Amino acid sequence: MNKRLIIIGFLILVICVLGKLLFTGLKNIKLDEFHPAAVIFVIDSSASNQAKLDEEIKYLRSICSILDPEDLIKILRVSESSYLIYEGAPTDGSVINDALKEFTKLDSSDYGTAYGEALKKAFEHSLTMKKEGYIPSIVVIGDLENEGDISKQIDWETLPQNVANVKQYIPEISMLFAYAHPEKLDLVKTKLTPVLGEKKLIVVNEQTAAKSQRKLLDAIGR
Protein backbone atom coordinates (compact mmCIF):
# COMPACT_ATOMS: atom_id res chain seq x y z
CA MET A 1 0.00 0.00 0.00
CA ASN A 2 2.78 2.42 0.95
CA LYS A 3 4.68 1.49 -2.21
CA ARG A 4 1.61 2.28 -4.30
CA LEU A 5 1.17 5.67 -2.59
CA ILE A 6 4.82 6.47 -3.17
CA ILE A 7 4.50 5.64 -6.89
CA ILE A 8 1.30 7.69 -7.23
CA GLY A 9 2.88 10.60 -5.38
CA PHE A 10 5.95 10.43 -7.61
CA LEU A 11 3.80 10.39 -10.75
CA ILE A 12 1.80 13.40 -9.53
CA LEU A 13 5.05 15.25 -8.83
CA VAL A 14 6.40 14.46 -12.31
CA ILE A 15 3.14 15.57 -13.93
CA CYS A 16 3.15 18.82 -11.95
CA VAL A 17 6.75 19.55 -12.89
CA LEU A 18 6.13 18.81 -16.57
CA GLY A 19 2.93 20.88 -16.52
CA LYS A 20 4.75 23.84 -15.01
CA LEU A 21 7.55 23.59 -17.60
CA LEU A 22 5.03 23.38 -20.42
CA PHE A 23 3.06 26.37 -19.10
CA THR A 24 6.22 28.44 -18.70
CA GLY A 25 7.38 27.52 -22.19
CA LEU A 26 4.06 28.40 -23.81
CA LYS A 27 3.88 31.66 -21.88
CA ASN A 28 7.27 32.72 -23.23
CA ILE A 29 6.39 31.97 -26.85
CA LYS A 30 5.56 35.20 -28.65
CA LEU A 31 3.51 34.80 -31.79
CA ASP A 32 4.53 37.12 -34.59
CA GLU A 33 1.91 39.80 -35.11
CA PHE A 34 0.50 39.72 -38.62
CA HIS A 35 0.73 42.96 -40.58
CA PRO A 36 -1.02 43.09 -43.97
CA ALA A 37 1.06 44.21 -46.92
CA ALA A 38 0.21 46.68 -49.66
CA VAL A 39 2.02 45.75 -52.86
CA ILE A 40 2.02 48.49 -55.50
CA PHE A 41 2.80 47.10 -58.94
CA VAL A 42 4.20 49.25 -61.75
CA ILE A 43 3.92 47.35 -65.03
CA ASP A 44 5.24 48.58 -68.38
CA SER A 45 2.74 48.29 -71.25
CA SER A 46 4.67 50.51 -73.69
CA ALA A 47 5.45 49.45 -77.27
CA SER A 48 9.09 48.65 -76.45
CA ASN A 49 8.03 46.22 -73.73
CA GLN A 50 5.19 44.39 -75.47
CA ALA A 51 7.28 41.34 -76.40
CA LYS A 52 7.73 40.40 -72.74
CA LEU A 53 4.40 41.67 -71.43
CA ASP A 54 2.57 38.32 -71.33
CA GLU A 55 5.38 36.76 -69.31
CA GLU A 56 5.51 39.78 -67.01
CA ILE A 57 1.78 39.59 -66.37
CA LYS A 58 2.20 35.94 -65.38
CA TYR A 59 4.94 37.05 -63.01
CA LEU A 60 2.65 39.66 -61.47
CA ARG A 61 -0.05 37.03 -61.00
CA SER A 62 2.47 34.64 -59.41
CA ILE A 63 3.23 37.28 -56.76
CA CYS A 64 -0.48 37.78 -56.13
CA SER A 65 -0.84 34.03 -55.56
CA ILE A 66 1.59 34.05 -52.61
CA LEU A 67 0.01 37.03 -50.86
CA ASP A 68 -2.53 36.80 -48.06
CA PRO A 69 -6.23 37.55 -48.68
CA GLU A 70 -5.90 40.37 -46.14
CA ASP A 71 -3.18 42.03 -48.21
CA LEU A 72 -4.00 44.68 -50.78
CA ILE A 73 -2.55 45.39 -54.20
CA LYS A 74 -2.60 48.33 -56.57
CA ILE A 75 -1.55 48.11 -60.22
CA LEU A 76 -0.21 51.15 -62.06
CA ARG A 77 0.07 50.87 -65.82
CA VAL A 78 3.04 52.63 -67.43
CA SER A 79 3.31 53.84 -70.99
CA GLU A 80 3.20 57.45 -72.18
CA SER A 81 1.42 58.18 -68.91
CA SER A 82 0.82 56.24 -65.73
CA TYR A 83 -2.47 55.57 -64.00
CA LEU A 84 -4.13 53.13 -61.63
CA ILE A 85 -5.92 50.21 -63.31
CA TYR A 86 -6.70 48.00 -60.30
CA GLU A 87 -6.84 48.14 -56.52
CA GLY A 88 -8.19 45.47 -54.25
CA ALA A 89 -7.49 41.96 -53.02
CA PRO A 90 -4.68 39.95 -54.62
CA THR A 91 -7.03 36.96 -54.73
CA ASP A 92 -9.55 38.48 -57.15
CA GLY A 93 -7.94 36.82 -60.14
CA SER A 94 -10.62 37.32 -62.78
CA VAL A 95 -10.95 41.06 -62.15
CA ILE A 96 -7.15 41.49 -62.13
CA ASN A 97 -6.89 39.61 -65.43
CA ASP A 98 -9.66 41.70 -66.99
CA ALA A 99 -8.01 44.96 -65.90
CA LEU A 100 -4.61 43.91 -67.22
CA LYS A 101 -6.08 42.66 -70.51
CA GLU A 102 -8.01 45.87 -71.09
CA PHE A 103 -5.47 48.47 -70.02
CA THR A 104 -2.14 47.02 -71.16
CA LYS A 105 -3.12 46.63 -74.81
CA LEU A 106 -0.79 48.24 -77.33
CA ASP A 107 -1.89 51.70 -78.41
CA SER A 108 0.10 52.84 -81.46
CA SER A 109 -0.56 56.48 -80.58
CA ASP A 110 0.79 55.99 -77.05
CA TYR A 111 4.54 56.61 -77.06
CA GLY A 112 6.93 56.81 -74.14
CA THR A 113 7.58 55.35 -70.69
CA ALA A 114 6.49 57.43 -67.72
CA TYR A 115 8.43 55.45 -65.10
CA GLY A 116 9.24 58.58 -63.12
CA GLU A 117 5.59 59.56 -62.95
CA ALA A 118 4.63 56.01 -61.98
CA LEU A 119 7.17 55.82 -59.15
CA LYS A 120 5.99 59.16 -57.78
CA LYS A 121 2.44 57.79 -57.65
CA ALA A 122 3.68 54.52 -56.14
CA PHE A 123 5.43 56.45 -53.36
CA GLU A 124 2.26 58.43 -52.67
CA HIS A 125 0.20 55.23 -52.50
CA SER A 126 2.79 53.71 -50.17
CA LEU A 127 2.57 56.64 -47.76
CA THR A 128 -1.22 56.39 -47.74
CA MET A 129 -1.20 52.62 -47.15
CA LYS A 130 1.32 53.00 -44.33
CA LYS A 131 -1.16 55.29 -42.55
CA GLU A 132 -3.80 52.57 -43.04
CA GLY A 133 -1.64 50.03 -41.22
CA TYR A 134 -0.13 48.19 -44.21
CA ILE A 135 3.50 47.37 -44.94
CA PRO A 136 4.13 48.84 -48.40
CA SER A 137 6.25 47.29 -51.13
CA ILE A 138 6.74 48.55 -54.69
CA VAL A 139 7.23 46.05 -57.53
CA VAL A 140 8.42 47.51 -60.85
CA ILE A 141 8.03 45.17 -63.83
CA GLY A 142 9.46 46.26 -67.16
CA ASP A 143 12.58 47.27 -69.08
CA LEU A 144 13.13 50.63 -67.25
CA GLU A 145 13.91 52.37 -70.54
CA ASN A 146 13.43 56.14 -70.59
CA GLU A 147 11.43 57.17 -73.66
CA GLY A 148 9.26 60.10 -74.62
CA ASP A 149 8.52 63.07 -72.35
CA ILE A 150 11.66 63.63 -70.26
CA SER A 151 9.64 65.21 -67.43
CA LYS A 152 7.90 61.85 -66.85
CA GLN A 153 11.05 59.72 -66.91
CA ILE A 154 13.16 58.46 -64.01
CA ASP A 155 15.78 60.91 -62.82
CA TRP A 156 18.44 58.52 -61.55
CA GLU A 157 20.28 61.31 -59.75
CA THR A 158 17.33 62.36 -57.62
CA LEU A 159 15.67 58.93 -57.19
CA PRO A 160 17.86 57.83 -54.22
CA GLN A 161 16.94 60.98 -52.26
CA ASN A 162 13.26 60.51 -53.13
CA VAL A 163 13.38 56.96 -51.78
CA ALA A 164 15.25 58.15 -48.68
CA ASN A 165 12.52 60.75 -48.07
CA VAL A 166 9.83 58.06 -48.27
CA LYS A 167 11.84 55.78 -46.00
CA GLN A 168 11.75 58.41 -43.25
CA TYR A 169 8.01 57.72 -42.96
CA ILE A 170 8.10 54.04 -44.00
CA PRO A 171 11.30 52.48 -42.58
CA GLU A 172 10.20 48.99 -43.66
CA ILE A 173 9.47 49.84 -47.31
CA SER A 174 10.90 47.47 -49.91
CA MET A 175 11.29 47.61 -53.70
CA LEU A 176 11.57 44.92 -56.34
CA PHE A 177 12.67 45.56 -59.94
CA ALA A 178 12.04 42.73 -62.42
CA TYR A 179 12.61 41.96 -66.11
CA ALA A 180 14.91 44.87 -66.96
CA HIS A 181 18.25 44.31 -68.68
CA PRO A 182 21.07 43.46 -66.21
CA GLU A 183 22.75 46.76 -67.05
CA LYS A 184 19.67 48.66 -65.89
CA LEU A 185 19.34 46.46 -62.81
CA ASP A 186 22.98 47.16 -61.97
CA LEU A 187 22.15 50.87 -62.09
CA VAL A 188 19.25 50.25 -59.69
CA LYS A 189 21.55 48.38 -57.29
CA THR A 190 24.18 51.11 -57.43
CA LYS A 191 21.70 53.90 -56.77
CA LEU A 192 19.32 52.32 -54.25
CA THR A 193 21.26 49.74 -52.22
CA PRO A 194 22.83 52.46 -50.02
CA VAL A 195 19.30 53.66 -49.24
CA LEU A 196 17.29 50.43 -48.93
CA GLY A 197 19.93 47.83 -48.11
CA GLU A 198 20.28 44.34 -49.57
CA LYS A 199 17.21 42.79 -47.92
CA LYS A 200 14.78 45.54 -48.90
CA LEU A 201 15.97 45.94 -52.50
CA ILE A 202 15.42 43.02 -54.88
CA VAL A 203 16.49 43.03 -58.53
CA VAL A 204 15.78 40.10 -60.86
CA ASN A 205 16.17 39.69 -64.59
CA GLU A 206 14.13 37.46 -66.89
CA GLN A 207 16.20 34.39 -65.99
CA THR A 208 16.09 34.81 -62.20
CA ALA A 209 12.55 36.13 -61.72
CA ALA A 210 11.06 32.75 -60.83
CA LYS A 211 12.96 32.59 -57.53
CA SER A 212 12.26 36.12 -56.34
CA GLN A 213 8.90 35.55 -54.63
CA ARG A 214 10.52 34.18 -51.47
CA LYS A 215 12.76 37.24 -51.28
CA LEU A 216 9.72 39.50 -51.53
CA LEU A 217 7.98 37.65 -48.71
CA ASP A 218 11.11 38.06 -46.56
CA ALA A 219 11.19 41.76 -47.40
CA ILE A 220 7.61 42.29 -46.18
CA GLY A 221 8.24 40.26 -43.04
CA ARG A 222 6.59 36.94 -43.85
Solvent accessible surface area in square Angstrom, and as a share of the most:
residue,aa,sasa,rsa
1,M,167,0.75
2,N,114,0.58
3,K,153,0.65
4,R,158,0.58
5,L,99,0.49
6,I,122,0.62
7,I,85,0.43
8,I,79,0.40
9,G,37,0.35
10,F,124,0.52
11,L,93,0.47
12,I,97,0.49
13,L,108,0.54
14,V,53,0.31
15,I,116,0.59
16,C,80,0.48
17,V,74,0.42
18,L,107,0.53
19,G,38,0.36
20,K,147,0.62
21,L,114,0.57
22,L,117,0.58
23,F,132,0.55
24,T,56,0.33
25,G,34,0.33
26,L,110,0.55
27,K,135,0.57
28,N,100,0.51
29,I,107,0.54
30,K,182,0.77
31,L,161,0.80
32,D,142,0.73
33,E,134,0.60
34,F,87,0.36
35,H,85,0.38
36,P,31,0.20
37,A,0,0.00
38,A,1,0.00
39,V,0,0.00
40,I,1,0.00
41,F,0,0.00
42,V,0,0.00
43,I,0,0.00
44,D,0,0.00
45,S,3,0.02
46,S,2,0.01
47,A,59,0.45
48,S,62,0.40
49,N,4,0.02
50,Q,50,0.22
51,A,105,0.82
52,K,76,0.32
53,L,10,0.05
54,D,106,0.55
55,E,70,0.32
56,E,0,0.00
57,I,32,0.16
58,K,146,0.62
59,Y,11,0.04
60,L,0,0.00
61,R,62,0.23
62,S,35,0.22
63,I,0,0.00
64,C,1,0.01
65,S,88,0.57
66,I,60,0.30
67,L,12,0.06
68,D,45,0.23
69,P,92,0.58
70,E,115,0.51
71,D,4,0.02
72,L,41,0.20
73,I,0,0.00
74,K,17,0.07
75,I,0,0.00
76,L,1,0.00
77,R,17,0.06
78,V,0,0.00
79,S,3,0.02
80,E,73,0.33
81,S,36,0.23
82,S,2,0.02
83,Y,86,0.33
84,L,66,0.33
85,I,21,0.11
86,Y,19,0.07
87,E,95,0.43
88,G,21,0.20
89,A,39,0.30
90,P,2,0.01
91,T,83,0.48
92,D,59,0.31
93,G,15,0.15
94,S,76,0.49
95,V,69,0.40
96,I,0,0.00
97,N,69,0.36
98,D,93,0.48
99,A,11,0.08
100,L,1,0.01
101,K,154,0.65
102,E,94,0.42
103,F,86,0.36
104,T,6,0.03
105,K,119,0.50
106,L,105,0.52
107,D,68,0.35
108,S,115,0.74
109,S,91,0.59
110,D,23,0.12
111,Y,143,0.54
112,G,3,0.03
113,T,2,0.01
114,A,0,0.00
115,Y,0,0.00
116,G,20,0.19
117,E,43,0.19
118,A,0,0.00
119,L,4,0.02
120,K,130,0.55
121,K,64,0.27
122,A,0,0.00
123,F,17,0.07
124,E,90,0.40
125,H,43,0.19
126,S,0,0.00
127,L,55,0.28
128,T,72,0.42
129,M,12,0.05
130,K,69,0.29
131,K,174,0.74
132,E,116,0.52
133,G,43,0.42
134,Y,44,0.17
135,I,27,0.13
136,P,0,0.00
137,S,0,0.00
138,I,0,0.00
139,V,0,0.00
140,V,1,0.01
141,I,0,0.00
142,G,0,0.00
143,D,23,0.12
144,L,2,0.01
145,E,65,0.29
146,N,51,0.26
147,E,43,0.19
148,G,37,0.35
149,D,72,0.37
150,I,144,0.73
151,S,93,0.60
152,K,56,0.24
153,Q,32,0.14
154,I,11,0.05
155,D,75,0.39
156,W,29,0.10
157,E,133,0.60
158,T,64,0.37
159,L,7,0.03
160,P,26,0.16
161,Q,105,0.47
162,N,64,0.33
163,V,1,0.01
164,A,30,0.23
165,N,64,0.33
166,V,11,0.06
167,K,63,0.27
168,Q,134,0.59
169,Y,148,0.56
170,I,0,0.00
171,P,85,0.53
172,E,45,0.20
173,I,2,0.01
174,S,0,0.00
175,M,1,0.00
176,L,0,0.00
177,F,1,0.00
178,A,1,0.01
179,Y,10,0.04
180,A,3,0.03
181,H,111,0.50
182,P,71,0.45
183,E,133,0.60
184,K,42,0.18
185,L,9,0.05
186,D,91,0.47
187,L,53,0.26
188,V,0,0.00
189,K,55,0.23
190,T,89,0.52
191,K,48,0.20
192,L,0,0.00
193,T,32,0.19
194,P,111,0.70
195,V,28,0.16
196,L,7,0.04
197,G,28,0.27
198,E,116,0.52
199,K,176,0.74
200,K,51,0.22
201,L,4,0.02
202,I,11,0.05
203,V,39,0.22
204,V,6,0.03
205,N,34,0.17
206,E,61,0.28
207,Q,145,0.64
208,T,68,0.40
209,A,2,0.02
210,A,85,0.66
211,K,175,0.74
212,S,0,0.00
213,Q,30,0.13
214,R,130,0.47
215,K,112,0.47
216,L,0,0.00
217,L,26,0.13
218,D,86,0.44
219,A,2,0.02
220,I,4,0.02
221,G,66,0.63
222,R,81,0.30
